Structure formats: C-alpha cells, structure tokens
Amino acid sequence: MAKKTKMTQSAARRIQSHADRNGTDQTFKSRAQSAAAKNSNGSRSGSSGTAKSKK
C-alpha cells in the first residue's frame, strides 16, 4: 500500500499555481486547498501546550 502524505498549504499553493498557469485541473485545486486547510487546522487541535493534572 502506498504511503499517504497529508496535503500541506505549500503543496496546495504549488498545485493551484500550476493549474492557473496551464488552465488544467481547476476543480482539483479547490479540493487541494480544502484538504490543506483541514489538515493544518486538525494538526493544531488537541495540543494546547499545557498538561492537565489528574486529581
């Protein structure tokens, strides 16, 4: 099975730029931006930087 890599904002920008230059894959660029936004938001949640103590 192939390794899955999450879409990053940087990768989404590259895809959008390439699609704009070539006039191709106009629908994929919006999906790439959406996935990158989802991944960047998801990576921040769950880690507030403070540990909760158990009492």
N, CA, C and O atoms as a GROMACS GRO file, in nm:
protein
  220
    1MET      N    1   0.083  -0.118   0.000
    1MET     CA    2   0.000   0.000   0.000
    1MET      C    3   0.088   0.125   0.000
    1MET      O    4   0.191   0.129   0.068
    2ALA      N    5   0.048   0.224  -0.076
    2ALA     CA    6   0.127   0.346  -0.086
    2ALA      C    7   0.116   0.430   0.040
    2ALA      O    8   0.013   0.431   0.106
    3LYS      N    9   0.224   0.500   0.072
    3LYS     CA   10   0.225   0.587   0.188
    3LYS      C   11   0.140   0.711   0.158
    3LYS      O   12   0.152   0.772   0.052
    4LYS      N   13   0.054   0.747   0.252
    4LYS     CA   14  -0.030   0.866   0.235
    4LYS      C   15   0.039   0.984   0.302
    4LYS      O   16   0.084   0.975   0.416
    5THR      N   17   0.046   1.093   0.230
    5THR     CA   18   0.102   1.216   0.283
    5THR      C   19  -0.008   1.320   0.288
    5THR      O   20  -0.080   1.339   0.190
    6LYS      N   21  -0.021   1.387   0.400
    6LYS     CA   22  -0.124   1.489   0.413
    6LYS      C   23  -0.091   1.610   0.327
    6LYS      O   24   0.025   1.647   0.311
    7MET      N   25  -0.196   1.670   0.271
    7MET     CA   26  -0.181   1.790   0.191
    7MET      C   27  -0.140   1.906   0.282
    7MET      O   28  -0.201   1.928   0.386
    8THR      N   29  -0.038   1.978   0.241
    8THR     CA   30   0.006   2.095   0.317
    8THR      C   31  -0.035   2.222   0.242
    8THR      O   32  -0.071   2.217   0.125
    9GLN      N   33  -0.029   2.334   0.311
    9GLN     CA   34  -0.061   2.462   0.247
    9GLN      C   35   0.037   2.489   0.132
    9GLN      O   36  -0.003   2.540   0.027
   10SER      N   37   0.162   2.455   0.152
   10SER     CA   38   0.263   2.476   0.048
   10SER      C   39   0.235   2.393  -0.076
   10SER      O   40   0.245   2.442  -0.189
   11ALA      N   41   0.199   2.268  -0.056
   11ALA     CA   42   0.168   2.180  -0.169
   11ALA      C   43   0.043   2.229  -0.242
   11ALA      O   44   0.037   2.225  -0.365
   12ALA      N   45  -0.055   2.274  -0.167
   12ALA     CA   46  -0.178   2.324  -0.228
   12ALA      C   47  -0.150   2.449  -0.312
   12ALA      O   48  -0.207   2.466  -0.420
   13ARG      N   49  -0.060   2.536  -0.263
   13ARG     CA   50  -0.023   2.655  -0.340
   13ARG      C   51   0.046   2.617  -0.470
   13ARG      O   52   0.021   2.677  -0.575
   14ARG      N   53   0.134   2.517  -0.464
   14ARG     CA   54   0.202   2.470  -0.586
   14ARG      C   55   0.102   2.416  -0.687
   14ARG      O   56   0.111   2.444  -0.806
   15ILE      N   57   0.006   2.339  -0.639
   15ILE     CA   58  -0.097   2.282  -0.728
   15ILE      C   59  -0.180   2.393  -0.790
   15ILE      O   60  -0.207   2.390  -0.910
   16GLN      N   61  -0.220   2.490  -0.709
   16GLN     CA   62  -0.302   2.600  -0.761
   16GLN      C   63  -0.225   2.682  -0.864
   16GLN      O   64  -0.279   2.718  -0.968
   17SER      N   65  -0.100   2.710  -0.836
   17SER     CA   66  -0.018   2.786  -0.929
   17SER      C   67  -0.002   2.713  -1.062
   17SER      O   68  -0.014   2.773  -1.169
   18HIS      N   69   0.024   2.584  -1.056
   18HIS     CA   70   0.041   2.505  -1.177
   18HIS      C   71  -0.089   2.500  -1.257
   18HIS      O   72  -0.087   2.512  -1.379
   19ALA      N   73  -0.200   2.481  -1.188
   19ALA     CA   74  -0.330   2.475  -1.255
   19ALA      C   75  -0.362   2.609  -1.322
   19ALA      O   76  -0.416   2.612  -1.432
   20ASP      N   77  -0.329   2.718  -1.255
   20ASP     CA   78  -0.356   2.850  -1.312
   20ASP      C   79  -0.269   2.877  -1.435
   20ASP      O   80  -0.316   2.935  -1.533
   21ARG      N   81  -0.143   2.835  -1.431
   21ARG     CA   82  -0.054   2.856  -1.545
   21ARG      C   83  -0.097   2.775  -1.667
   21ARG      O   84  -0.088   2.821  -1.780
   22ASN      N   85  -0.144   2.652  -1.642
   22ASN     CA   86  -0.176   2.561  -1.752
   22ASN      C   87  -0.324   2.555  -1.787
   22ASN      O   88  -0.361   2.499  -1.890
   23GLY      N   89  -0.408   2.610  -1.703
   23GLY     CA   90  -0.551   2.607  -1.730
   23GLY      C   91  -0.611   2.468  -1.714
   23GLY      O   92  -0.715   2.439  -1.773
   24THR      N   93  -0.547   2.384  -1.636
   24THR     CA   94  -0.596   2.247  -1.616
   24THR      C   95  -0.629   2.224  -1.469
   24THR      O   96  -0.588   2.301  -1.382
   25ASP      N   97  -0.703   2.119  -1.444
   25ASP     CA   98  -0.734   2.075  -1.307
   25ASP      C   99  -0.790   2.185  -1.219
   25ASP      O  100  -0.749   2.199  -1.104
   26GLN      N  101  -0.882   2.263  -1.271
   26GLN     CA  102  -0.941   2.372  -1.193
   26GLN      C  103  -1.019   2.321  -1.073
   26GLN      O  104  -1.025   2.389  -0.970
   27THR      N  105  -1.080   2.205  -1.084
   27THR     CA  106  -1.157   2.152  -0.970
   27THR      C  107  -1.065   2.093  -0.863
   27THR      O  108  -1.097   2.098  -0.744
   28PHE      N  109  -0.952   2.037  -0.905
   28PHE     CA  110  -0.863   1.976  -0.808
   28PHE      C  111  -0.797   2.080  -0.718
   28PHE      O  112  -0.770   2.052  -0.601
   29LYS      N  113  -0.772   2.197  -0.771
   29LYS     CA  114  -0.704   2.297  -0.689
   29LYS      C  115  -0.789   2.339  -0.570
   29LYS      O  116  -0.735   2.367  -0.463
   30SER      N  117  -0.920   2.345  -0.586
   30SER     CA  118  -1.006   2.380  -0.473
   30SER      C  119  -1.009   2.266  -0.371
   30SER      O  120  -1.015   2.290  -0.250
   31ARG      N  121  -1.005   2.142  -0.419
   31ARG     CA  122  -1.002   2.028  -0.325
   31ARG      C  123  -0.869   2.025  -0.250
   31ARG      O  124  -0.865   1.990  -0.132
   32ALA      N  125  -0.761   2.061  -0.318
   32ALA     CA  126  -0.630   2.064  -0.253
   32ALA      C  127  -0.627   2.170  -0.145
   32ALA      O  128  -0.577   2.145  -0.035
   33GLN      N  129  -0.680   2.289  -0.173
   33GLN     CA  130  -0.684   2.396  -0.074
   33GLN      C  131  -0.768   2.355   0.047
   33GLN      O  132  -0.732   2.381   0.161
   34SER      N  133  -0.880   2.290   0.020
   34SER     CA  134  -0.969   2.245   0.127
   34SER      C  135  -0.900   2.142   0.216
   34SER      O  136  -0.908   2.149   0.338
   35ALA      N  137  -0.833   2.047   0.153
   35ALA     CA  138  -0.763   1.943   0.230
   35ALA      C  139  -0.649   2.003   0.312
   35ALA      O  140  -0.627   1.962   0.426
   36ALA      N  141  -0.578   2.097   0.255
   36ALA     CA  142  -0.468   2.160   0.327
   36ALA      C  143  -0.520   2.237   0.448
   36ALA      O  144  -0.460   2.233   0.555
   37ALA      N  145  -0.630   2.308   0.430
   37ALA     CA  146  -0.690   2.382   0.542
   37ALA      C  147  -0.735   2.286   0.651
   37ALA      O  148  -0.714   2.312   0.770
   38LYS      N  149  -0.796   2.177   0.612
   38LYS     CA  150  -0.842   2.077   0.708
   38LYS      C  151  -0.724   2.018   0.784
   38LYS      O  152  -0.730   2.001   0.906
   39ASN      N  153  -0.617   1.986   0.713
   39ASN     CA  154  -0.500   1.927   0.778
   39ASN      C  155  -0.429   2.025   0.869
   39ASN      O  156  -0.382   1.986   0.976
   40SER      N  157  -0.420   2.150   0.830
   40SER     CA  158  -0.350   2.246   0.915
   40SER      C  159  -0.431   2.277   1.040
   40SER      O  160  -0.374   2.299   1.147
   41ASN      N  161  -0.563   2.280   1.029
   41ASN     CA  162  -0.647   2.304   1.146
   41ASN      C  163  -0.647   2.183   1.237
   41ASN      O  164  -0.647   2.198   1.360
   42GLY      N  165  -0.648   2.064   1.182
   42GLY     CA  166  -0.651   1.942   1.260
   42GLY      C  167  -0.523   1.918   1.336
   42GLY      O  168  -0.526   1.856   1.443
   43SER      N  169  -0.411   1.964   1.284
   43SER     CA  170  -0.284   1.938   1.350
   43SER      C  171  -0.266   2.024   1.474
   43SER      O  172  -0.186   1.990   1.561
   44ARG      N  173  -0.338   2.134   1.484
   44ARG     CA  174  -0.325   2.222   1.599
   44ARG      C  175  -0.415   2.179   1.714
   44ARG      O  176  -0.383   2.203   1.830
   45SER      N  177  -0.527   2.116   1.682
   45SER     CA  178  -0.619   2.080   1.789
   45SER      C  179  -0.566   1.963   1.868
   45SER      O  180  -0.497   1.876   1.815
   46GLY      N  181  -0.598   1.962   1.996
   46GLY     CA  182  -0.556   1.852   2.080
   46GLY      C  183  -0.422   1.874   2.146
   46GLY      O  184  -0.381   1.792   2.228
   47SER      N  185  -0.354   1.981   2.114
   47SER     CA  186  -0.225   2.008   2.175
   47SER      C  187  -0.222   2.154   2.217
   47SER      O  188  -0.183   2.241   2.140
   48SER      N  189  -0.263   2.178   2.338
   48SER     CA  190  -0.271   2.316   2.386
   48SER      C  191  -0.141   2.362   2.449
   48SER      O  192  -0.125   2.480   2.480
   49GLY      N  193  -0.048   2.270   2.469
   49GLY     CA  194   0.079   2.304   2.527
   49GLY      C  195   0.082   2.295   2.679
   49GLY      O  196   0.188   2.311   2.740
   50THR      N  197  -0.032   2.269   2.740
   50THR     CA  198  -0.036   2.252   2.885
   50THR      C  199  -0.089   2.115   2.920
   50THR      O  200  -0.184   2.066   2.858
   51ALA      N  201  -0.030   2.055   3.018
   51ALA     CA  202  -0.074   1.924   3.062
   51ALA      C  203  -0.175   1.939   3.174
   51ALA      O  204  -0.158   2.024   3.262
   52LYS      N  205  -0.276   1.860   3.173
   52LYS     CA  206  -0.376   1.863   3.280
   52LYS      C  207  -0.337   1.760   3.384
   52LYS      O  208  -0.304   1.646   3.352
   53SER      N  209  -0.342   1.802   3.509
   53SER     CA  210  -0.307   1.707   3.614
   53SER      C  211  -0.431   1.630   3.658
   53SER      O  212  -0.542   1.682   3.658
   54LYS      N  213  -0.408   1.503   3.695
   54LYS     CA  214  -0.516   1.419   3.742
   54LYS      C  215  -0.522   1.425   3.894
   54LYS      O  216  -0.421   1.406   3.961
   55LYS      N  217  -0.639   1.452   3.948
   55LYS     CA  218  -0.654   1.457   4.095
   55LYS      C  219  -0.762   1.365   4.140
   55LYS      O  220  -0.789   1.356   4.260
   0.00000   0.00000   0.00000
